[in-house]
């Protein structure tokens, strides 16, 4: 079977982008070849110095319709058929196939490419493919007089079809049948390649583990084995594992020691220093505490590994000495004393500094505390004011990813309450979609206030997320708000919260006119608030869709944003997704929809609203009296059930209307000859439906609901 090798050999490729590049390269390349009529078994490999595409069982796809030549209809005259055979250089009609085109049948011919034609075709394809692959890198560079680009300077191109070198040219390089092994451990000369097996075997002998998957497995196994040998456990870090896999072609696992005095540093400082600066793995002892040993992955197997270990220990000692200095310097000032230093940090040029923003967060956080159980207002105010104070420290200046974490340590050093210290650390959570949310009341209030004020203030100065651009992370803030509220089951009235936040920025509202010249100044606050509600609710809508909640249920509960309690909306959506698939749920839905359809149609025809006061003395039949009595009972009980967030019982309560509505329609005619009776019955249906709409507007739910799930 035919095989193809394409290796683009370069200077070291940044490790962090390798996996993402390969994930994009795989589908793109396979689709590119298929579009050109070729299929095969593809393998995509990447090391620090090479990107390789291997294809085995490469064939020209017989079933790619774009290469079929269509002939005449099968019932065409003999002259037309013979003319088509001559065009295709055929003698026998049996070489043609018959396919349907619409309602007619046509002759088709699929020309087979000769071997030399396939090589020519592949040459054309690959010469076009390489510039397209370049676009998959996040950034590229030029290194010679050509306009060719790659992630790092290309040094060689290997391209073989079977054993034939294809005429590939890119960046002043012409393809050959050569590759190169490990930079330090290899034979330091070109390796001649004859095929895929030769390619893999020669590189393996020259200290190159080609497969990134095999390399990662090998590294992890050796890490764990070395830990087990010293009765330690590995501090797991998948991101670091993926990164070091992209740094080496031949991994050698080594262990070094951390000087005892550095073990007094906060755990996060040690882990971050080892990971970010040195790409080292931390270890833990049998008690789960950090052990004074680190493990690193070398790309060299020296005659004496002790030299490599000593060198890495010296470098790490210098790094940790810097971290220790920063930490001790930071402890000379309390975190409370750093609050005024936030004036030096600009939050946004049109909004102000971080001190003012922290003050606004404190005001809003205390307001949010009304809806968060067991909140302590003094702790909340202090935590909100000091939440960003560690941004002024030396340690966070060196390690920005430790913001919040270091603030927690400095708050504890000042003997502030654990609630304040933890809130400073946790108010950044969730940092990403799968991250945990803050749990303690103080942290919850500060986290929500921070996100909501960010949304409001940045929106006021025209900083909106648009398309793929979101430089201030507004989408991330909205998702965090939704996630915190739902996970911690907080029933927060978003309208009131946004009003309170907007009141913190009265000075911005006056300036906002210049950012929104098309909006009437008097309407600006209301319109921006409504936009923010929709923006946050869209994140909840997306979350519900991801959980396979039907769109009409979502619309029914959202009900044009009549309710602003995200937790209530979420829980009712989940409830209805289950309940409306039951017989009882379907009966209620049918009864409600019949009532709603009748009164809405009457309103449309009559040009009036029937959601008005009822005339109780006009009831003549038992069925309408029974329906009215049930409606009164539901109307009386529903508000308290919703206030207590007892949505299960609230749904059971409104379904008590099912039988009375069914009986009402079975025994009565709405369009009574007496105009007043007719109007009163329509009023009953209207008021009944509008009461139920406080739970969900069931008229927005499609009748075929249970067929979609």
C-alpha positions as CSV (number, residue, x, y, z in Angstrom):
1,X,0.0,0.0,0.0
2,X,1.1,3.6,-0.6
3,X,2.4,5.8,2.1
4,X,3.3,9.4,2.6
5,X,5.7,11.2,4.9
6,X,5.8,15.0,5.5
7,X,8.1,16.4,8.2
8,X,8.6,20.1,8.7
9,X,11.8,20.4,10.8
10,X,12.4,23.7,12.6
11,X,13.9,25.4,15.6
12,X,12.2,24.7,19.0
13,X,8.4,25.1,18.9
14,X,6.9,26.7,22.0
15,X,5.6,23.9,24.2
16,X,2.3,25.4,25.3
17,X,0.9,25.7,21.8
18,X,1.8,22.3,20.5
19,X,-1.3,20.3,21.6
20,X,-3.7,23.0,20.3
21,X,-1.9,23.1,17.0
22,X,-2.0,19.3,16.5
23,X,-5.7,19.3,17.5
24,X,-6.4,21.8,14.7
25,X,-4.0,20.1,12.2
26,X,-5.7,16.7,12.3
27,X,-9.2,17.5,11.0
28,X,-7.9,20.2,8.7
29,X,-5.4,18.0,6.9
30,X,-7.7,15.0,6.6
31,X,-10.4,17.2,5.2
32,X,-8.0,18.8,2.8
33,X,-6.8,15.5,1.4
34,X,-10.3,14.2,1.1
35,X,-11.4,17.2,-0.8
36,X,-8.6,16.5,-3.2
37,X,-9.7,12.9,-3.6
38,X,-7.3,11.1,-1.2
39,X,-8.0,9.0,1.8
40,X,-5.7,7.0,4.2
41,X,-4.7,6.3,7.8
42,X,-3.3,9.6,9.1
43,X,-1.0,10.0,12.1
44,X,0.0,13.4,13.4
45,X,3.2,13.8,15.5
46,X,4.9,16.8,17.1
47,X,8.1,17.2,19.0
48,X,9.9,20.4,20.0
49,X,11.7,20.4,16.6
50,X,9.3,18.8,14.1
51,X,5.7,18.5,12.9
52,X,5.1,15.3,11.1
53,X,2.2,14.0,9.0
54,X,2.3,10.2,8.3
55,X,-0.2,8.6,6.0
56,X,-0.5,4.9,5.5
57,X,-2.8,3.1,3.0
58,X,-3.0,6.2,1.0
59,X,-5.4,5.7,-1.9
60,X,-7.2,7.9,-4.4
61,X,-10.8,7.7,-3.3
62,X,-13.0,6.1,-5.8
63,X,-16.1,7.5,-4.3
64,X,-15.3,11.2,-4.4
65,X,-18.0,12.4,-6.8
66,X,-16.2,15.6,-7.8
67,X,-13.8,13.5,-9.9
68,X,-16.6,11.6,-11.7
69,X,-17.2,12.4,-15.4
70,X,-20.9,12.5,-16.3
71,X,-21.9,11.1,-19.6
72,X,-25.3,10.9,-21.5
73,X,-28.5,9.4,-20.1
74,X,-28.7,5.6,-20.3
75,X,-31.5,5.9,-22.9
76,X,-29.5,8.3,-25.1
77,X,-28.9,7.3,-28.7
78,X,-25.9,5.0,-29.6
79,X,-24.0,7.8,-31.2
80,X,-23.9,9.9,-27.9
81,X,-22.9,6.9,-25.9
82,X,-20.0,5.9,-28.3
83,X,-18.9,9.6,-28.3
84,X,-18.6,9.5,-24.5
85,X,-16.7,6.2,-24.6
86,X,-14.3,7.8,-27.1
87,X,-13.8,10.8,-24.9
88,X,-12.9,8.6,-22.0
89,X,-10.6,6.5,-24.2
90,X,-12.7,3.4,-23.5
91,X,-13.8,0.5,-25.7
92,X,-16.3,-1.2,-23.4
93,X,-19.4,0.3,-21.9
94,X,-18.9,-2.0,-18.9
95,X,-16.3,0.4,-17.6
96,X,-19.0,3.0,-17.0
97,X,-21.2,3.2,-13.9
98,X,-24.8,4.3,-13.7
99,X,-26.1,6.8,-11.1
100,X,-29.3,8.7,-10.5
101,X,-29.4,12.4,-11.1
102,X,-32.8,13.6,-10.1
103,X,-35.3,11.3,-11.7
104,X,-33.0,10.4,-14.6
105,X,-30.2,7.8,-14.8
106,X,-26.8,8.8,-16.3
107,X,-23.6,7.1,-17.3
108,X,-20.5,8.1,-15.3
109,X,-16.8,7.4,-15.6
110,X,-14.3,7.4,-12.8
111,X,-10.8,7.8,-14.2
112,X,-8.1,6.0,-12.2
113,X,-4.8,7.9,-11.7
114,X,-1.6,6.2,-12.6
115,X,1.1,6.0,-10.0
116,X,3.1,8.9,-11.5
117,X,0.0,10.9,-11.7
118,X,-0.7,10.4,-8.0
119,X,2.8,11.7,-7.2
120,X,2.1,14.8,-9.3
121,X,-1.3,15.3,-7.6
122,X,0.3,15.0,-4.1
123,X,3.0,17.4,-5.0
124,X,0.4,20.0,-6.0
125,X,-1.7,19.3,-2.9
126,X,1.2,19.5,-0.4
127,X,2.6,22.7,-1.9
128,X,-0.8,24.3,-1.4
129,X,-1.3,22.6,2.0
130,X,1.8,24.0,3.8
131,X,0.8,27.7,3.5
132,X,-2.6,26.8,4.8
133,X,-1.2,24.9,7.8
134,X,0.7,28.0,8.7
135,X,-2.6,29.8,9.5
136,X,-3.2,27.2,12.3
137,X,-0.4,28.7,14.4
138,X,-1.5,31.5,16.8
139,X,1.6,33.5,15.7
140,X,4.2,33.1,13.0
141,X,7.5,34.6,12.0
142,X,9.7,35.3,9.0
143,X,13.4,34.5,9.0
144,X,14.7,35.0,5.5
145,X,14.1,37.0,2.4
146,X,11.0,35.1,1.4
147,X,7.5,35.9,2.7
148,X,7.2,32.3,4.0
149,X,6.2,32.0,7.6
150,X,6.3,29.3,10.3
151,X,6.1,29.2,14.1
152,X,9.9,29.1,14.2
153,X,12.5,29.1,11.4
154,X,12.3,26.0,9.2
155,X,15.5,24.1,8.6
156,X,14.4,21.1,6.5
157,X,11.5,19.5,4.7
158,X,11.2,15.7,4.4
159,X,8.6,14.6,2.0
160,X,8.3,11.1,0.5
161,X,5.6,9.3,-1.4
162,X,6.6,5.7,-1.0
163,X,10.3,6.2,-1.6
164,X,10.0,9.0,-4.1
165,X,11.0,12.5,-3.1
166,X,8.2,14.9,-3.9
167,X,9.0,18.3,-5.4
168,X,7.9,20.4,-2.4
169,X,9.3,23.9,-2.1
170,X,8.7,26.3,0.8
171,X,10.8,29.1,2.4
172,X,13.7,28.5,0.1
173,X,13.8,24.8,1.1
174,X,13.4,21.9,-1.2
175,X,12.1,18.6,0.1
176,X,14.5,15.7,0.5
177,X,14.6,12.2,2.2
178,X,16.6,13.4,5.2
179,X,15.8,14.1,8.9
180,X,17.7,14.7,12.0
181,X,17.8,13.1,15.4
182,X,18.2,14.4,18.9
183,X,20.1,17.7,19.2
184,X,22.5,16.5,21.9
185,X,22.2,12.7,22.0
186,X,21.9,12.0,18.3
187,X,24.6,11.1,15.8
188,X,24.8,14.7,14.7
189,X,24.3,13.9,11.0
190,X,21.4,13.6,8.6
191,X,19.4,10.4,8.7
192,X,18.4,8.9,5.3
193,X,14.7,7.8,5.3
194,X,13.2,5.2,3.0
195,X,9.6,5.0,4.4
196,X,7.5,5.3,7.5
197,X,9.0,2.3,9.3
198,X,12.5,3.6,8.5
199,X,11.6,7.0,9.7
200,X,10.3,5.8,13.1
201,X,13.0,3.3,13.7
202,X,15.9,5.6,12.9
203,X,14.6,8.4,15.0
204,X,13.9,6.1,17.9
205,X,17.6,4.9,17.7
206,X,18.7,8.5,17.6
207,X,16.9,9.4,20.9
208,X,13.7,10.9,19.6
209,X,10.3,9.7,21.0
210,X,8.2,10.9,18.1
211,X,4.7,10.5,19.5
212,X,3.6,13.2,21.9
213,X,1.1,10.7,23.5
214,X,3.8,8.1,24.1
215,X,6.2,10.8,25.4
216,X,3.7,12.0,27.9
217,X,2.9,8.5,29.1
218,X,6.6,7.8,29.5
219,X,7.2,11.0,31.5
220,X,4.2,10.4,33.8
221,X,5.2,6.7,34.4
222,X,8.9,7.7,35.2
223,X,7.7,10.6,37.5
224,X,5.5,8.2,39.5
225,X,8.1,5.5,39.7
226,X,10.8,7.9,40.9
227,X,8.3,9.2,43.6
228,X,7.5,5.7,44.7
229,X,11.2,4.9,45.0
230,X,11.6,7.7,47.5
231,X,8.2,7.1,49.2
232,X,6.7,10.3,47.9
233,X,3.7,11.1,45.8
234,X,3.6,13.4,42.8
235,X,1.8,16.8,43.0
236,X,-0.4,16.3,40.0
237,X,-0.4,19.0,37.4
238,X,-1.8,18.2,33.9
239,X,-0.9,21.5,32.4
240,X,2.7,21.2,33.5
241,X,2.9,17.6,32.2
242,X,1.6,18.7,28.8
243,X,4.1,21.5,28.7
244,X,7.2,19.5,29.6
245,X,6.1,16.9,27.0
246,X,6.5,19.6,24.4
247,X,9.9,20.6,25.7
248,X,11.8,17.3,25.2
249,X,12.3,14.7,22.5
250,X,14.0,12.2,24.8
251,X,12.8,12.6,28.4
252,X,15.1,11.9,31.3
253,X,13.5,12.2,34.8
254,X,15.7,13.5,37.6
255,X,15.2,14.6,41.2
256,X,16.7,17.4,43.2
257,X,16.5,18.8,46.7
258,X,15.0,22.0,48.0
259,X,16.9,23.8,50.8
260,X,15.1,23.4,54.2
261,X,14.8,27.1,54.9
262,X,12.6,27.6,51.7
263,X,10.1,25.1,52.9
264,X,8.8,27.9,55.3
265,X,7.4,29.7,52.3
266,X,3.6,29.4,51.5
267,X,2.9,26.3,49.6
268,X,1.5,28.2,46.6
269,X,4.7,30.2,46.4
270,X,6.8,27.1,46.2
271,X,4.5,25.4,43.6
272,X,4.2,28.5,41.4
273,X,8.0,29.2,41.5
274,X,8.9,25.6,40.6
275,X,6.2,25.4,37.9
276,X,6.3,28.8,36.2
277,X,10.0,29.6,36.3
278,X,11.6,26.2,36.2
279,X,8.9,23.7,34.9
280,X,9.6,21.5,37.9
281,X,7.2,19.1,39.6
282,X,6.5,19.2,43.3
283,X,6.3,16.2,45.5
284,X,4.4,15.4,48.7
285,X,5.2,13.3,51.7
286,X,3.0,10.6,53.3
287,X,1.1,13.3,55.2
288,X,0.2,15.2,52.0
289,X,2.5,18.1,52.7
290,X,5.1,19.4,50.2
291,X,8.3,17.5,50.5
292,X,11.7,19.1,50.1
293,X,12.3,17.4,46.7
294,X,11.5,18.5,43.2
295,X,11.5,16.5,39.9
296,X,12.4,17.8,36.5
297,X,12.4,16.5,33.0
298,X,15.7,16.8,31.2
299,X,16.2,16.6,27.4
300,X,19.7,15.2,27.9
301,X,21.1,12.1,29.4
302,X,24.6,13.2,30.5
303,X,27.4,10.9,31.6
304,X,26.8,12.2,35.1
305,X,23.3,13.3,35.9
306,X,24.6,14.7,39.2
307,X,26.0,17.7,37.3
308,X,22.6,18.4,35.7
309,X,20.9,18.0,39.1
310,X,23.4,20.3,40.9
311,X,22.9,22.9,38.2
312,X,19.1,22.9,38.5
313,X,19.4,23.1,42.3
314,X,21.5,26.2,42.1
315,X,19.1,27.9,39.7
316,X,16.1,27.0,41.9
317,X,17.9,28.2,45.0
318,X,18.3,31.7,43.4
319,X,14.6,31.7,42.3
320,X,13.4,30.8,45.8
321,X,15.7,33.3,47.4
322,X,14.0,36.0,45.4
323,X,10.6,34.7,46.4
324,X,11.6,34.6,50.1
325,X,12.8,38.2,49.8
326,X,9.6,39.4,48.2
327,X,7.6,37.6,50.9
328,X,9.5,39.0,53.8
329,X,9.4,42.5,52.3
330,X,5.6,42.3,51.9
331,X,5.2,41.2,55.5
332,X,6.8,44.5,56.7
333,X,3.5,46.2,55.9
334,X,0.0,45.1,56.8
335,X,-2.5,44.4,54.0
336,X,-4.8,47.0,55.5
337,X,-2.1,49.7,55.2
338,X,-1.9,48.9,51.4
339,X,-5.5,50.0,50.7
340,X,-4.6,53.6,49.9
341,X,-1.9,52.3,47.5
342,X,-4.6,51.1,45.2
343,X,-5.0,54.7,44.1
344,X,-1.9,54.2,42.0
345,X,-3.5,51.4,40.0
346,X,-5.9,52.5,37.3
347,X,-8.9,50.2,36.9
348,X,-10.0,52.0,33.7
349,X,-9.1,55.4,32.3
350,X,-12.8,56.5,32.2
351,X,-13.8,54.9,35.5
352,X,-11.0,55.6,38.0
353,X,-8.6,53.8,40.2
354,X,-8.8,50.5,42.0
355,X,-9.3,52.1,45.4
356,X,-12.5,53.7,44.2
357,X,-13.7,50.5,42.6
358,X,-13.0,48.6,45.8
359,X,-15.1,51.2,47.8
360,X,-17.9,50.6,45.3
361,X,-17.6,46.9,45.8
362,X,-17.8,47.2,49.5
363,X,-21.1,49.2,49.2
364,X,-22.7,46.6,46.8
365,X,-21.4,43.6,48.8
366,X,-23.1,44.8,51.9
367,X,-26.3,45.2,49.9
368,X,-26.1,41.7,48.5
369,X,-25.6,40.4,52.0
370,X,-29.4,41.0,52.6
371,X,-30.0,37.9,50.4
372,X,-27.1,35.8,51.7
373,X,-27.6,33.9,54.9
374,X,-25.2,34.2,57.8
375,X,-23.5,37.3,56.4
376,X,-21.4,39.5,58.6
377,X,-21.5,43.1,57.4
378,X,-18.2,44.2,59.0
379,X,-16.3,41.3,57.6
380,X,-17.9,41.9,54.2
381,X,-16.9,45.6,54.1
382,X,-13.3,44.9,55.2
383,X,-12.9,42.0,52.7
384,X,-14.3,44.0,49.8
385,X,-12.0,46.9,50.5
386,X,-8.9,44.7,50.8
387,X,-9.7,42.1,48.2
388,X,-7.4,43.8,45.6
389,X,-4.8,45.2,48.1
390,X,-2.3,42.4,47.4
391,X,-1.9,43.7,43.9
392,X,0.4,46.3,45.4
393,X,2.8,43.6,46.9
394,X,6.1,42.5,45.5
395,X,5.1,38.8,45.5
396,X,2.0,39.4,43.3
397,X,4.0,41.7,41.1
398,X,6.3,38.7,40.4
399,X,3.6,36.1,40.3
400,X,0.3,37.7,39.2
401,X,-1.4,34.3,39.4
402,X,-1.1,34.4,43.2
403,X,-3.3,37.4,43.5
404,X,-5.9,36.7,46.2
405,X,-3.8,33.8,47.5
406,X,-1.1,36.1,48.9
407,X,-3.7,38.5,50.1
408,X,-5.1,35.6,52.2
409,X,-1.7,35.0,53.8
410,X,-1.1,38.6,54.5
411,X,-4.5,39.0,56.1
412,X,-3.8,36.0,58.4
413,X,-0.5,37.6,59.3
414,X,-2.4,40.7,60.3
415,X,-4.7,38.5,62.4
416,X,-7.8,39.5,60.4
417,X,-10.7,37.1,60.7
418,X,-10.6,33.8,58.7
419,X,-13.7,35.0,56.9
420,X,-11.9,38.1,55.6
421,X,-8.8,36.2,54.7
422,X,-10.7,33.5,52.8
423,X,-12.8,36.0,51.0
424,X,-9.7,37.8,49.7
425,X,-8.5,34.5,48.3
426,X,-11.8,33.1,47.1
427,X,-13.5,36.2,45.6
428,X,-11.7,35.5,42.3
429,X,-13.5,32.1,42.0
430,X,-14.6,30.7,39.7
431,X,-11.6,31.7,37.6
432,X,-12.7,29.3,34.8
433,X,-15.8,27.3,33.9
434,X,-14.8,24.1,35.8
435,X,-13.5,26.0,38.8
436,X,-15.1,25.8,42.3
437,X,-17.3,28.7,43.5
438,X,-16.8,30.6,46.8
439,X,-18.8,29.0,49.6
440,X,-18.5,31.2,52.7
441,X,-21.0,34.1,52.9
442,X,-18.4,36.9,53.0
443,X,-16.6,35.5,49.9
444,X,-19.9,35.1,48.1
445,X,-20.9,38.7,48.6
446,X,-17.6,40.1,47.6
447,X,-17.3,37.8,44.5
448,X,-20.7,38.8,43.3
449,X,-20.2,42.5,44.0
450,X,-16.9,42.5,42.1
451,X,-18.3,40.9,39.0
452,X,-21.5,43.0,39.0
453,X,-19.7,46.3,39.5
454,X,-17.3,45.3,36.7
455,X,-20.2,44.7,34.3
456,X,-22.0,47.9,35.2
457,X,-19.1,50.3,35.3
458,X,-17.5,49.0,32.1
459,X,-20.8,49.0,30.3
460,X,-21.4,52.6,31.3
461,X,-18.1,53.6,29.6
462,X,-19.0,51.7,26.4
463,X,-16.8,48.6,27.0
464,X,-19.0,45.9,25.7
465,X,-18.2,42.3,24.6
466,X,-18.6,42.0,20.8
467,X,-18.0,39.1,18.6
468,X,-14.9,37.3,19.7
469,X,-13.5,40.4,21.4
470,X,-14.0,40.6,25.2
471,X,-10.8,42.3,26.6
472,X,-12.3,43.0,30.0
473,X,-13.7,39.5,30.4
474,X,-17.4,40.6,30.7
475,X,-18.7,37.3,29.5
476,X,-16.5,35.5,32.0
477,X,-17.9,37.8,34.7
478,X,-21.5,37.1,33.7
479,X,-20.9,33.4,33.6
480,X,-19.4,33.6,37.1
481,X,-22.4,35.5,38.4
482,X,-24.8,32.8,37.1
483,X,-22.6,29.9,38.4
484,X,-22.2,31.4,41.9
485,X,-25.9,32.1,42.3
486,X,-27.0,28.7,41.1
487,X,-24.4,26.6,42.9
488,X,-24.9,28.5,46.2
489,X,-28.7,28.7,45.7
490,X,-29.0,32.4,46.3
491,X,-32.3,34.1,45.3
492,X,-30.9,37.4,44.2
493,X,-33.2,40.1,42.7
494,X,-31.1,41.2,39.8
495,X,-33.1,44.3,39.0
496,X,-32.5,45.7,42.5
497,X,-28.8,44.7,42.6
498,X,-28.2,46.4,39.2
499,X,-30.0,49.6,40.5
500,X,-27.8,49.6,43.5
501,X,-24.7,49.1,41.4
502,X,-25.7,51.9,39.0
503,X,-26.3,54.3,41.9
504,X,-22.6,53.8,42.8
505,X,-21.6,55.2,39.5
506,X,-23.8,58.4,39.2
507,X,-20.8,60.3,38.0
508,X,-20.3,57.8,35.2
509,X,-24.0,58.0,34.1
510,X,-23.5,61.7,33.3
511,X,-20.4,60.8,31.2
512,X,-22.1,57.8,29.6
513,X,-24.0,60.1,27.2
514,X,-20.8,60.5,25.1
515,X,-20.5,56.7,24.8
516,X,-24.2,56.3,23.8
517,X,-25.1,59.4,21.8
518,X,-28.1,57.6,20.2
519,X,-29.9,57.0,23.5
520,X,-32.1,59.6,25.2
521,X,-30.3,60.6,28.4
522,X,-33.4,60.0,30.5
523,X,-33.7,56.5,29.1
524,X,-30.0,55.6,29.3
525,X,-29.9,54.1,32.8
526,X,-33.0,51.9,32.2
527,X,-31.8,50.8,28.8
528,X,-28.4,49.8,29.9
529,X,-29.8,48.0,32.9
530,X,-32.1,46.0,30.6
531,X,-29.2,45.2,28.3
532,X,-27.2,43.9,31.3
533,X,-30.1,41.7,32.4
534,X,-30.4,40.2,29.0
535,X,-26.6,39.8,28.9
536,X,-26.6,37.8,32.2
537,X,-29.7,35.9,31.4
538,X,-28.2,34.8,28.1
539,X,-25.5,32.9,30.0
540,X,-28.2,31.2,32.0
541,X,-30.1,30.4,28.8
542,X,-26.9,28.8,27.4
543,X,-26.4,26.8,30.6
544,X,-29.9,25.4,30.4
545,X,-29.5,24.5,26.7
546,X,-26.3,22.6,27.5
547,X,-28.5,20.6,30.0
548,X,-30.9,19.8,27.1
549,X,-33.8,21.9,28.5
550,X,-36.2,22.6,25.6
551,X,-36.1,26.2,24.3
552,X,-39.8,26.7,24.8
553,X,-39.6,25.8,28.5
554,X,-36.8,28.3,28.9
555,X,-38.9,31.0,27.1
556,X,-41.9,30.1,29.2
557,X,-40.1,30.6,32.5
558,X,-38.0,33.6,31.4
559,X,-41.4,35.1,30.2
560,X,-39.8,38.2,28.7
561,X,-37.6,38.7,31.9
562,X,-40.7,39.2,34.1
563,X,-38.7,37.4,36.9
564,X,-35.2,38.5,37.7
565,X,-34.3,35.7,40.2
566,X,-31.8,33.5,38.3
567,X,-32.0,30.7,40.9
568,X,-35.8,30.5,40.7
569,X,-35.8,30.5,36.9
570,X,-33.2,27.7,36.8
571,X,-35.0,25.5,39.3
572,X,-38.4,25.9,37.6
573,X,-36.9,25.1,34.2
574,X,-35.5,21.9,35.6
575,X,-38.7,21.1,37.3
576,X,-40.9,21.6,34.2
577,X,-38.5,19.6,32.0
578,X,-39.4,16.6,34.2
579,X,-43.1,17.3,35.1
580,X,-44.4,18.2,31.6
581,X,-43.4,14.8,30.3
582,X,-45.8,13.2,32.8
583,X,-49.5,12.5,32.0
584,X,-50.6,15.0,34.7
585,X,-48.2,17.6,33.2
586,X,-49.6,17.1,29.7
587,X,-53.2,17.3,30.9
588,X,-52.5,20.6,32.7
589,X,-50.7,22.0,29.6
590,X,-53.6,21.1,27.3
591,X,-56.1,22.6,29.7
592,X,-54.1,25.8,30.2
593,X,-53.4,26.3,26.5
594,X,-57.1,25.9,25.7
595,X,-58.0,28.5,28.2
596,X,-55.3,30.9,27.0
597,X,-56.1,30.4,23.3
598,X,-59.7,31.2,23.8
599,X,-59.3,34.4,25.9
600,X,-56.4,35.7,23.8
601,X,-58.4,35.2,20.6
602,X,-61.3,37.0,22.1
603,X,-59.1,39.9,23.2
604,X,-57.8,40.1,19.6
605,X,-61.3,40.1,18.1
606,X,-62.9,42.4,20.6
607,X,-60.0,44.8,21.0
608,X,-60.1,44.8,24.8
609,X,-58.2,43.2,27.7
610,X,-60.1,40.6,29.8
611,X,-57.6,40.5,32.6
612,X,-60.0,42.6,34.8
613,X,-62.1,42.3,37.9
614,X,-64.7,39.5,37.9
615,X,-68.4,39.9,38.7
616,X,-69.0,37.2,41.3
617,X,-72.8,37.4,41.3
618,X,-72.9,36.4,37.6
619,X,-71.8,32.8,38.2
620,X,-74.8,30.6,37.1
621,X,-73.3,27.1,36.7
622,X,-71.5,24.9,39.3
623,X,-68.6,24.3,36.9
624,X,-67.7,28.0,36.7
625,X,-68.2,28.4,40.5
626,X,-65.9,25.4,41.0
627,X,-63.3,26.8,38.7
628,X,-63.4,30.2,40.3
629,X,-63.1,28.7,43.8
630,X,-60.1,26.6,42.7
631,X,-58.6,29.7,41.0
632,X,-59.0,31.7,44.2
633,X,-57.2,29.0,46.2
634,X,-54.3,28.9,43.8
635,X,-54.0,32.6,43.7
636,X,-53.9,32.8,47.5
637,X,-51.3,30.0,47.9
638,X,-49.0,30.5,44.9
639,X,-47.2,33.7,46.1
640,X,-46.2,32.2,49.4
641,X,-45.0,29.0,47.8
642,X,-42.9,30.9,45.3
643,X,-41.6,33.2,48.1
644,X,-40.5,30.1,50.0
645,X,-38.9,28.7,46.8
646,X,-41.2,25.6,47.1
647,X,-41.5,25.1,43.4
648,X,-42.6,21.5,43.5
649,X,-45.6,22.3,45.6
650,X,-46.3,25.4,43.5
651,X,-46.5,23.3,40.4
652,X,-48.8,20.8,42.2
653,X,-51.0,23.7,43.3
654,X,-51.5,25.1,39.8
655,X,-52.2,21.6,38.4
656,X,-55.2,21.6,40.7
657,X,-56.8,23.8,38.0
658,X,-56.6,20.9,35.4
659,X,-59.9,19.1,36.3
660,X,-61.9,22.3,36.9
661,X,-60.8,23.8,33.6
662,X,-61.7,20.5,31.7
663,X,-65.1,20.4,33.4
664,X,-65.6,24.1,32.6
665,X,-65.2,23.5,28.9
666,X,-67.2,20.3,28.9
667,X,-70.3,21.8,30.5
668,X,-70.3,25.4,29.4
669,X,-70.2,27.5,26.3
670,X,-68.0,30.5,26.6
671,X,-69.9,32.6,24.0
672,X,-73.1,32.7,26.0
673,X,-76.0,34.7,24.5
674,X,-75.8,37.0,27.5
675,X,-72.9,39.4,26.6
676,X,-72.1,40.0,30.3
677,X,-71.9,36.3,31.1
678,X,-69.6,35.8,28.1
679,X,-67.3,38.6,29.3
680,X,-67.2,37.3,32.8
681,X,-66.2,33.8,31.7
682,X,-63.5,35.3,29.5
683,X,-62.3,37.4,32.5
684,X,-62.1,34.2,34.6
685,X,-59.9,32.5,32.0
686,X,-57.7,35.6,31.6
687,X,-57.2,36.2,35.3
688,X,-56.6,32.5,35.8
689,X,-53.9,32.3,33.1
690,X,-52.2,35.4,34.3
691,X,-52.0,34.1,37.8
692,X,-50.4,30.9,36.5
693,X,-48.0,33.0,34.4
694,X,-46.4,34.1,37.7
695,X,-45.0,30.5,37.8
696,X,-44.4,30.2,34.0
697,X,-46.1,31.4,30.9
698,X,-47.2,28.0,29.6
699,X,-48.6,29.6,26.4
700,X,-45.0,29.7,25.1
701,X,-44.6,25.9,25.4
702,X,-45.3,24.1,22.2
703,X,-48.0,21.5,22.2
704,X,-45.7,18.8,20.8
705,X,-43.4,19.2,23.8
706,X,-43.3,15.5,24.8
707,X,-42.4,14.5,21.3
708,X,-39.1,16.4,21.4
709,X,-37.7,14.8,24.5
